[in-house]
Amino acid sequence: MLDLEFLRGLIEAVDESGIDSIEITRGGTSVRISKTPPPAAAPGPPAYGPPPAVVSSPPPGTERDGAGEAALDDGWLEVQSPMVGTFYRAPAPEAPPYVAVGTRVSKGQTLCILEAMKLMNELEAEVEGIVKEILVQNGDPVEYGQALFRIEPA
């Protein structure tokens, strides 16, 4: 866990430096600090964290694997949002998107950013494969469990 004084020091260092952003992972916690604000998002409900767990069966033709992905009949995997937030395809408004349809991704590669309560959370691929569909638009609010990407495993 990162302590408050350490975070304040990071914020001050980024603010006083020529860098735009920094990401630190420490003890299983990841923090990203950026001078550039994210693109304006469509208004939506406030993000207060994931809703209570609901036990349900997957839609016909899918089989959940418990890792935020659902296996579909065509063999593709559906990457689902692990939280309520705002979907961003790129790290900054003028930056190229992390992935596009047809991009080959490796396990651990960043797919997008999900913003929740002004915290930027990178969503990483859990499998190697090819991005076949991007199911949401940049700046869209997303719900917990909402399908974001479809990936054909390689």
N, C-alpha and C positions, 0 to 999 in steps of 0.2 A: 504494500500500500504506500502511496506517496503522501508525505505530510504537507500541510498547508504552507509552511515556510519554504520548502523546496519548490512547490508550485509557484509561489510568489516570485521567487528568484528566477525561475524559468521565464515567467511572463515578463519580468523586468529585462532580462537578458535579450529576449526576442525583440522587445519594444525598442531597446537602445542599439540594436545591431542592424546590419544591412540585410539580414535574412528575413524571408517572408513567413516561414513556418518551421516548426520543429516537432518531431514526434519522439517520445521517450517511452520505452517499455521497461518496467522495473517491478520485479516481484509479481509478475502476472497481470499488472495493471498497465494499460497503455493510455497515454495522454498526448493529444495533438494541440499545439498552440499556433495560431495563425493570425497575422495582421490583416490579411485580406478577408473581408466578411464573405460568407457564402452568398450565392445569388438569392434574390428575393424569392421567397416561397409563397405559394398560394396559401391563403389563410385556411386553417384547419383546427381541429380540436387540439388542445394542449397535450404534450407528451408527458405523461406521468409515470412511464414505465410500463412493463408488460401487464396485461390484464391477468386476472386469476386464471390458473390452468383450467381448461375445459377438456374433458375426455370426450372424444368423438371419433367416429370411424372416418377414414379417408374417403374422398369421392370415388365412385366406381372407376376402375381403370388405374388407380394409383395405389401405391404401397409405401407407407412412411418408413423411413429408416432411423428416425429419432435424432438426426443430426441437422435438422432445418432444411432437409431436402426430401422430396418425394419422388419415387421411381415411377415413371409413366409407362403405359403399355408399349410405346414406341422405343423404349430403352433410354430416353432422355431423362435427365434429372431436373427437377424444378427446385430452384434455390428460393427459399422463403425468408421473409424479413423476420429477424429475431426480436424485433421491437417495434414500437410505434415511433414514427419520426418522419423526417423529410428525406427523400431520395435525391442524391446528387451523383451524376455520372463522372464528374471530374473533381480534382482537388481545389480548383479555383475557376471562376467564370471564364477566363480566357485560356485555360489549360485544355489540352486534348482529353477526351474521355478515357477512363481506365481501360474499358473494353468496348468493342462494337460487335455486331453480328458477324460471325466468321472468325473472330479472334480465338486463337488457341491459348488456353489458360493452363497453368500448372497449379498444383495444390499449394495453397498459401498465397496465391496472387490476389491482389486487391481487385474486386469487381466494382465497388461503388463506395460511397460514403453515406451513412445514415446519421442525420443530425437529430439529436434529442436533447432538448433543454440546453442548447448552445454548445453541446459536446459533440464533436465529430468522431464517429465510430466507423472504422473501415470494415467492410464485409469482405471476407476472403473466401476464395474457392476452396471447397473441401475435396474436390476431385480434379484430375486432369481431364481436359476435353476441349470441345469447341462450343463457343456461345452460339446457340441457334436462334434464340429469341430474347429480346429485352422487353419485358411486359409492362413497364411503367416509364413515364416521361421524367426528364430532369426537373427537379423542383416539386414533384408530386408528393403529397402526404401519403404515407403508407401505414398499414395496420400490421399488428403482430400476426405472423403466419401468412401474410399476403405473398403471392408468387411474384418474384422480381425478374428472374432469369430462367431460361431453359437451356441446359447444357447437355451435349451428347458426349458421354464418357469416351475417352480414348484408350 
